[in-house]
Amino acid sequence: MRTPLRLARLLIVYRLRSLWNAFWRVPRRRSPRVAWLMMLVAPVAYVSLFASAFVAARGVAGAREQAALLAVVCGAIVLSSGLTKMASSEAVIAGSGENEFLLTRPLALATLVVARSLAGAVTDFFDALFLLPVLLAASLAWRLGGAGIALAAVISVLAQVAVSAAAQAGQIAVVRFVRPPGRRAVWAALGLLAALAMAAVWVLGTQVVRVPAAVVGGLAGWADLCMWSPSGPLAAPLAALAAGDGAGAAFGLAVLVAGVGLVLGLAFLFARWAARDGWEHAGAPWAEAAASTSARGRAGPLTPFGKEILMLARDRSRLFALAVAPAVFVGIQIFGSAGWNWIAASPRHAAVLAFSLAAYLATYGPLGHMTSERRAFWLLCTSPFPLGRLMASKALFWAQVVGGMAALAYAGVLLLAPLPVDAASLGLGLVVVVGAATVACLAVAVGCGAADLSDDRRPAVGVGTVWMFMVTAGLFNAALLGDGQVRVRALLLFGLCVGLHWMTGIEQVALAYDPDSAARKRVLPGDGATLAILLYLGQQSTRFALGTATSADVHLGSAIWSAILLAAAGWALWRCPSFAARRGWLPSMIVAVVAGAAGASALSLRLPATPVDRQVVSLALGVLAEEVIFRGFVQRSLAERWLRHGTRGQVGALFISTVVALLAGARSLSPSALLVAATGAVIWAATGRLGAAVVARLLLEFLP
């Protein structure tokens, strides 16, 4: 095992260094660091939610049923992770820097499988972000202390090793037994299974968090079977430690180690058998297309809509995902008992389902459109038509597809539930369709802005962009569950932000082949648009989720959300210094203080006569986050973009940033809110300093 261990050490160093360089050393047009920050915050929330669920289950079930619940959840996560890894085909597909490097070394395939499995225990962060929080939550709920936390970490590492080995063996089996023309269909089928497993994990996790007593009660007669299943060893050591049986915990851990060793050994033997007559490396997916997908003769020229349809028809994996992923989502969420009861409760819930389908479809379809264009995008760049016109045709096509899917889903739920069909429900359906079409256009714009075609070893659209788009689009559900004013403001905000993203995307997509453009540090209008949506709809989601909680808890939730966005936005601004002209600090502060005091006197704003508490903290953090986003991102990016237009450009930036601030930041649409939104914009335009705008806004809010 000396050679696999040395190779594993080399892979660990290489992957961690590549991650470090990509994160800190290589600036990107759409940096995934904000998404990484949210992904690091999410596991903490998972630990808290699942710990509460396990505590609730402990009050209504015995130790055996609690262990079975942990085994079921961990087994579902491991199965989903394994299928996702197998469907990615990253271990056998050419093109990545790691694979190209390893192809030049005299390494045995079996040795590489073992080394990659061991290295994955350290470098596969995504698996650890899902499995480890559940194990930690169980150890905290069962009060196992430091020993339980250490045991949970060891179990997570062992599970990652086994999953990686099994996934690599599955990928090798596909390449070994399936001929190249049929591999794309197999990868698509594996992707479908992975999506199905991920949806099952989502539904199971939602049920465990929402109704843990009902879930653990359903396992009463199946506890022994769950513990004897392949996922039982994942929960057995922690269950034994919770029962005070240290020897049993050691024995359970030994059984798990033996099982992982067996999986690793079988993967090693299978890889050695598959390569005994030599190993033919698999080609890139686009090179394995069947000959039947070649273009046939046509009677006339191809229209932009026809081009999109032909691209979908040729890309079987993408077409399969687009056709099946919504069906999988509907099948699990609707026809599951708990899911259907919630969806059929009101038209608002049906609207949430329909828009969620549209958001998933937009993620699989228009967001990744540059991936399909990768091999032929240079043809669009050299065409006599402007890129904006071509991308507008693409956005119109996907708006019809995604909006039509949302309309069909909403109408289907109304008829199957059945729910009342009146003016209110029809109006809500119109909001769903318009929101779905808007999100489709947003996906096209974000895909254009994030596209990087300068290096074939990188995906055209990174994982961070996908995560950020899903969060941004998913928050529109808060508007569907809110009142009429929230819906109107959300639609207007989404429409305005689509325009800002479109402005950014068309500029950036023209530089998709330029490797130097990624190194230019600047704030873009699309970044401010995304942060504005996250700010407004995130606050609405917090109020909706904590609607039955106390006012202090609502203010605390709003403060936490504002602090997260403030940290991410402030850090991004610090890395992108402004090149616009600015006035000195003293004149800027004098202007800010005078304007803030005058505005406060005119508005006569006063806080309730209460001591400094969570309300004041929430308001202060909200003010800081709003000014940093509206002035530091939206207004500054537009002002720098239109600097050559002189005063006209600065007035345009001031007007757009004021409208965004009024839609995303104002508590209510009123003349006072307009004055507050315009004051910060005017101060920034006059001084060019974000600090001056923040001081003026704080005086407006807090000065008696």
VOSE-411366 format. One record per residue (C-alpha): residue in one letter; x, y, z. Coordinates in steps of 0.1 Angstrom, whole numbers, padded with zeros to 4 digits, always signed. Example, Ala and Ser with C-alpha at 12.3 -4.5 7.8 and 13.67 -1.06 7.14 Angstrom:
<recs>
A+0123-0045+0078S+0137-0011+0071
</recs>
This chain:
<recs>
M+0000+0000+0000R+0030+0023+0000T+0024+0034-0036P-0013+0043-0032L-0005+0062+0000R+0022+0082-0017L-0001+0089-0047A-0029+0099-0023R-0006+0123-0006L+0003+0138-0039L-0033+0142-0050I-0042+0158-0016V-0015+0184-0020Y-0024+0190-0056R-0061+0194-0050L-0057+0216-0020R-0032+0238-0037S-0054+0241-0068L-0084+0250-0046W-0063+0276-0028N-0050+0291-0061A-0085+0292-0076F-0100+0307-0044W-0074+0334-0037R-0049+0337-0065V-0070+0336-0096P-0097+0363-0097R-0129+0354-0116R-0155+0375-0133R-0181+0357-0111S-0162+0348-0080P-0177+0318-0062R-0165+0331-0028V-0200+0344-0018A-0214+0310-0026W-0186+0293-0006L-0194+0315+0023M-0230+0305+0022M-0221+0269+0018L-0200+0271+0050V-0228+0287+0068A-0254+0261+0057P-0238+0232+0075V-0241+0251+0108A-0278+0255+0101Y-0281+0218+0092V-0265+0208+0126S-0290+0230+0144L-0320+0218+0125F-0312+0181+0127A-0301+0184+0164S-0336+0198+0172A-0352+0170+0152F-0332+0143+0171V-0340+0159+0204A-0377+0158+0195A-0374+0121+0184R-0357+0112+0217G-0388+0123+0236V-0412+0099+0217A-0390+0069+0206G-0366+0045+0221A-0329+0043+0215R-0333+0016+0187E-0357+0038+0168Q-0335+0068+0171A-0305+0049+0158A-0327+0036+0129L-0336+0072+0120L-0300+0082+0119A-0292+0051+0098V-0319+0059+0073V-0309+0096+0069C-0272+0087+0066G-0279+0059+0041A-0300+0082+0019I-0271+0108+0019V-0245+0082+0011L-0266+0067-0017S-0272+0101-0032S-0235+0111-0030G-0224+0078-0046L-0248+0082-0075T-0239+0118-0080K-0202+0109-0081M-0208+0080-0105A-0229+0102-0128S-0202+0129-0129S-0178+0104-0147E-0149+0127-0136A-0125+0097-0130V-0127+0084-0166I-0134+0114-0187A-0106+0132-0204G-0100+0169-0202S-0093+0177-0166G-0058+0188-0155E-0055+0160-0130N-0064+0133-0155E-0041+0147-0182F-0013+0147-0157L-0019+0112-0145L-0021+0099-0181T+0016+0108-0185R+0026+0086-0155P+0031+0048-0154L+0004+0042-0128A-0018+0011-0125L-0055+0018-0127A-0061-0001-0095T-0035+0019-0076L-0051+0051-0088V-0086+0040-0076V-0073+0034-0041A-0053+0066-0040R-0082+0087-0052S-0105+0071-0026L-0081+0080+0002A-0075+0115-0011G-0112+0121-0014A-0116+0118+0024V-0097+0150+0027T-0106+0170-0004D-0143+0161-0011F-0158+0190+0009F-0192+0187-0006D-0197+0152+0008A-0186+0163+0043L-0209+0193+0042F-0239+0169+0040L-0231+0138+0060L-0210+0152+0088P-0236+0178+0100V-0262+0150+0105L-0237+0128+0125L-0227+0159+0145A-0264+0167+0152A-0270+0132+0165S-0240+0133+0188L-0251+0167+0201A-0287+0156+0206W-0275+0124+0224R-0250+0144+0245L-0220+0124+0236G-0195+0152+0241G-0161+0153+0225A-0159+0116+0220G-0191+0117+0200I-0179+0146+0178A-0146+0127+0171L-0165+0095+0163A-0188+0114+0139A-0159+0128+0121V-0142+0094+0117I-0175+0078+0104S-0178+0106+0079V-0143+0101+0066L-0147+0063+0063A-0180+0068+0045Q-0164+0091+0020V-0137+0066+0012A-0162+0039+0006V-0184+0061-0016S-0155+0073-0037A-0142+0037-0043A-0177+0024-0052A-0183+0054-0076Q-0150+0050-0094A-0157+0013-0098G-0191+0021-0113Q-0175+0046-0137I-0149+0021-0148A-0177-0005-0153V-0195+0019-0177V-0164+0025-0198R-0154-0012-0197F-0188-0027-0207V-0206+0000-0227R-0194+0010-0261P-0187+0048-0267P-0220+0055-0287G-0241+0043-0258R-0222+0058-0229R-0240+0092-0231A-0273+0075-0225V-0258+0056-0195W-0244+0088-0180A-0278+0104-0185A-0296+0075-0168L-0271+0077-0139G-0277+0115-0137L-0315+0108-0135L-0309+0083-0106A-0287+0109-0089A-0314+0135-0092L-0340+0111-0079A-0318+0102-0050M-0311+0139-0042A-0348+0147-0044A-0355+0118-0020V-0329+0131+0004W-0344+0166+0003V-0379+0152+0010L-0367+0129+0038G-0347+0157+0054T-0376+0181+0052Q-0399+0155+0069V-0373+0147+0096V-0369+0184+0104R-0406+0193+0103V-0423+0162+0118P-0395+0141+0135A-0420+0123+0158A-0440+0110+0128V-0410+0098+0109V-0394+0080+0139G-0428+0066+0147G-0430+0051+0112L-0397+0032+0119A-0410+0015+0150G-0415-0019+0133W-0385-0015+0110A-0357-0005+0134D-0339-0039+0134L-0341-0041+0096C-0327-0006+0093M-0298-0014+0116W-0290-0046+0097S-0290-0027+0063P-0258-0015+0047S-0264+0019+0063G-0267+0004+0098P-0229+0005+0105L-0229+0043+0100A-0252+0047+0130A-0242+0017+0152P-0210+0033+0168L-0228+0065+0179A-0259+0045+0191A-0236+0022+0212L-0218+0052+0226A-0251+0069+0235A-0261+0037+0254G-0229+0039+0274D-0214+0008+0258G-0178+0018+0249A-0169-0017+0238G-0199-0018+0215A-0189+0015+0200A-0154+0002+0193F-0169-0030+0179G-0193-0010+0156L-0164+0012+0144A-0143-0019+0137V-0172-0034+0117L-0174-0001+0097V-0137-0001+0091A-0139-0037+0079G-0168-0028+0055V-0150+0001+0041G-0119-0020+0036L-0140-0046+0018V-0154-0020-0006L-0120-0006-0012G-0105-0040-0018L-0133-0050-0042A-0128-0018-0062F-0091-0024-0063L-0096-0060-0077F-0122-0049-0102A-0100-0021-0115R-0071-0044-0119W-0093-0069-0137A-0107-0042-0160A-0072-0031-0169R-0056-0065-0173D-0056-0062-0211G-0047-0025-0211W-0069+0004-0203E-0084+0025-0231H-0090+0059-0216A-0125+0073-0222G-0128+0104-0244A-0146+0136-0238P-0184+0134-0237W-0189+0155-0268A-0165+0132-0287E-0185+0101-0278A-0217+0112-0296A-0233+0086-0319A-0230+0091-0356S-0268+0093-0358T-0267+0128-0342S-0250+0143-0373A-0269+0171-0390R-0292+0162-0418G-0300+0182-0449R-0326+0210-0444A-0348+0228-0468G-0340+0263-0455P-0319+0283-0431L-0320+0276-0394T-0339+0301-0372P-0326+0310-0337F-0355+0290-0321G-0347+0261-0344K-0310+0263-0334E-0319+0260-0297I-0342+0230-0304L-0315+0212-0325M-0289+0218-0298L-0312+0202-0272A-0320+0173-0295R-0283+0166-0300D-0274+0169-0264R-0291+0138-0250S-0279+0142-0215R-0292+0177-0212L-0325+0169-0229F-0330+0139-0206A-0324+0161-0175L-0348+0188-0188A-0375+0163-0195V-0372+0141-0165A-0360+0163-0136P-0393+0182-0133A-0412+0149-0135V-0390+0135-0107F-0396+0166-0086V-0434+0164-0092G-0435+0127-0085I-0418+0130-0051Q-0431+0163-0039I-0467+0159-0051F-0475+0122-0048G-0458+0119-0014S-0485+0122+0013A-0470+0151+0033G-0460+0170+0001W-0494+0167-0015N-0513+0177+0017W-0492+0209+0018I-0494+0217-0019A-0532+0211-0021A-0539+0234+0009S-0541+0267-0010P-0534+0283-0044R-0503+0299-0029H-0487+0265-0021A-0496+0254-0057A-0479+0285-0070V-0447+0277-0049L-0447+0242-0065A-0451+0256-0101F-0424+0282-0096S-0400+0257-0080L-0404+0235-0111A-0397+0265-0133A-0366+0274-0112Y-0352+0238-0115L-0359+0239-0153A-0341+0272-0156T-0311+0258-0137Y-0309+0228-0160G-0317+0247-0192P-0309+0284-0198L-0283+0288-0171G-0260+0263-0187H-0266+0275-0223M-0229+0285-0227T-0218+0250-0220S-0237+0238-0251E-0223+0267-0271R-0187+0261-0260R-0175+0244-0292A-0192+0268-0316F-0196+0301-0298W-0169+0316-0320L-0194+0314-0348L-0218+0337-0330C-0189+0361-0322T-0181+0363-0359S-0217+0366-0371P-0230+0399-0385F-0256+0401-0358P-0250+0417-0324L-0246+0393-0295G-0273+0410-0276R-0298+0402-0303L-0288+0366-0305M-0290+0362-0267A-0323+0379-0267S-0337+0353-0291K-0323+0326-0267A-0339+0343-0237L-0373+0345-0255F-0371+0308-0264W-0364+0298-0228A-0389+0322-0214Q-0416+0305-0234V-0404+0270-0224V-0400+0278-0187G-0431+0299-0184G-0452+0273-0202M-0440+0246-0178A-0450+0268-0148A-0484+0275-0163L-0490+0238-0169A-0479+0228-0134Y-0500+0254-0117A-0531+0246-0138G-0526+0209-0131V-0525+0214-0094L-0556+0236-0094L-0575+0209-0112L-0562+0179-0093A-0564+0194-0058P-0591+0207-0065L-0587+0243-0056P-0610+0273-0063V-0606+0289-0097D-0614+0325-0092A-0599+0359-0100A-0574+0357-0071S-0560+0322-0081L-0558+0332-0118G-0540+0364-0108L-0516+0344-0087G-0511+0321-0117L-0502+0351-0139V-0476+0361-0113V-0461+0326-0114V-0459+0326-0152V-0444+0361-0153G-0419+0352-0126A-0409+0320-0143A-0403+0338-0176T-0383+0365-0158V-0362+0339-0141A-0355+0322-0174C-0342+0355-0188L-0322+0360-0157A-0306+0325-0162V-0296+0334-0197A-0280+0367-0185V-0262+0350-0156G-0249+0323-0179C-0236+0349-0203G-0219+0368-0175A-0203+0338-0158A-0192+0320-0190D-0154+0313-0191L-0144+0296-0224S-0107+0304-0222D-0098+0270-0206D-0113+0237-0217R-0104+0222-0183R-0129+0245-0165P-0166+0243-0167A-0182+0271-0187V-0204+0279-0156G-0190+0270-0122V-0207+0254-0093G-0207+0286-0073T-0227+0304-0100V-0253+0275-0101W-0257+0276-0063M-0261+0314-0063F-0287+0313-0090M-0307+0286-0073V-0307+0306-0041T-0316+0338-0059A-0344+0322-0079G-0357+0301-0050L-0362+0332-0029F-0390+0343-0052N-0412+0318-0034A-0413+0343-0005A-0430+0367-0028L-0456+0341-0038L-0463+0335-0001G-0465+0372+0007D-0491+0398+0001G-0498+0418-0030Q-0473+0445-0023V-0445+0420-0018R-0453+0403-0051V-0454+0435-0071R-0421+0447-0056A-0405+0414-0061L-0415+0413-0098L-0404+0448-0104L-0371+0441-0086F-0365+0409-0106G-0373+0428-0138L-0349+0456-0130C-0322+0431-0119V-0326+0412-0152G-0318+0444-0170L-0287+0449-0148H-0276+0413-0153W-0283+0416-0190M-0261+0447-0192T-0233+0428-0175G-0238+0395-0193I-0236+0409-0229E-0204+0427-0220Q-0188+0397-0204V-0198+0371-0229A-0180+0390-0256L-0148+0384-0235A-0155+0347-0229Y-0124+0336-0248D-0101+0362-0232P-0082+0347-0203D-0070+0381-0191S-0105+0394-0185A-0109+0372-0154A-0080+0391-0137R-0097+0425-0139K-0110+0434-0105R-0141+0454-0108V-0176+0456-0094L-0203+0447-0119P-0240+0457-0120G-0251+0421-0120D-0234+0416-0087G-0254+0444-0071A-0286+0430-0087T-0281+0396-0071L-0273+0411-0037A-0303+0433-0039I-0326+0403-0046L-0310+0384-0018L-0314+0413+0006Y-0351+0420+0000L-0364+0385-0005G-0341+0370+0022Q-0356+0394+0047Q-0391+0384+0035S-0382+0348+0039T-0369+0354+0074R-0402+0371+0084F-0422+0343+0068A-0402+0315+0085L-0404+0332+0119G-0439+0344+0115T-0451+0326+0146A-0420+0336+0166T-0415+0365+0189S-0406+0400+0175A-0371+0397+0190D-0365+0364+0171V-0376+0380+0139H-0352+0409+0144L-0324+0385+0153G-0330+0365+0121S-0330+0397+0100A-0298+0409+0117I-0281+0376+0109W-0291+0377+0073S-0280+0413+0069A-0247+0405+0086I-0240+0377+0062L-0247+0398+0031L-0228+0428+0047A-0197+0406+0052A-0198+0392+0017A-0204+0425+0000G-0179+0444+0021W-0151+0419+0015A-0158+0420-0023L-0157+0458-0023W-0124+0458-0004R-0108+0437-0031C-0121+0460-0059P-0109+0495-0052S-0128+0523-0070F-0111+0543-0097A-0137+0571-0098A-0129+0606-0085R-0137+0611-0048R-0138+0642-0025G-0117+0644+0006W-0129+0628+0039L-0136+0660+0058P-0158+0677+0031S-0176+0644+0025M-0184+0639+0062I-0196+0675+0065V-0219+0671+0035A-0232+0637+0049V-0239+0651+0084V-0257+0682+0071A-0278+0662+0047G-0286+0635+0073A-0296+0660+0100A-0317+0680+0075G-0334+0648+0063A-0341+0636+0098S-0356+0669+0108A-0378+0668+0077L-0389+0632+0083S-0391+0635+0121L-0381+0598+0124R-0379+0584+0159L-0373+0549+0172P-0396+0535+0199A-0385+0545+0234T-0368+0512+0242P-0333+0504+0253V-0307+0492+0228D-0319+0457+0219R-0322+0434+0189Q-0344+0458+0170V-0318+0486+0170V-0291+0461+0161S-0312+0446+0133L-0320+0481+0119A-0283+0492+0120L-0271+0461+0103G-0299+0464+0077V-0289+0500+0070L-0252+0491+0066A-0260+0462+0043E-0284+0483+0022E-0260+0512+0017V-0231+0489+0009I-0251+0470-0017F-0270+0500-0033R-0242+0525-0033G-0211+0502-0033F-0223+0478-0060V-0253+0492-0079Q-0246+0529-0081R-0208+0526-0082S-0208+0500-0109L-0231+0520-0131A-0212+0552-0124E-0179+0536-0134R-0195+0521-0165W-0210+0554-0177L-0181+0576-0166R-0175+0585-0202H-0210+0600-0205G-0203+0626-0179T-0231+0641-0159R-0258+0622-0178G-0242+0589-0168Q-0240+0599-0132V-0276+0610-0131G-0286+0577-0147A-0267+0557-0121L-0282+0578-0093F-0318+0572-0106I-0314+0534-0111S-0298+0529-0077T-0326+0550-0061V-0352+0528-0077V-0334+0496-0066A-0331+0509-0031L-0368+0519-0030L-0378+0484-0042A-0354+0463-0022G-0347+0484+0009A-0377+0505+0018R-0401+0492+0045S-0430+0507+0025L-0434+0526-0008S-0440+0562+0004P-0426+0597-0002S-0406+0593+0030A-0390+0561+0018L-0382+0578-0015L-0365+0606+0003V-0344+0581+0024A-0335+0561-0007A-0325+0592-0027T-0304+0608+0001G-0278+0581+0001A-0276+0581-0037V-0272+0619-0039I-0245+0619-0011W-0225+0592-0030A-0229+0610-0063A-0216+0642-0047T-0187+0627-0027G-0179+0594-0043R-0175+0579-0008L-0195+0550+0006G-0187+0561+0041A-0204+0594+0036A-0236+0577+0023V-0236+0554+0053V-0233+0582+0078A-0261+0602+0062R-0284+0571+0062L-0276+0563+0098L-0284+0599+0108L-0317+0597+0089E-0327+0565+0108F-0314+0573+0143L-0311+0610+0148P-0340+0622+0171
</recs>
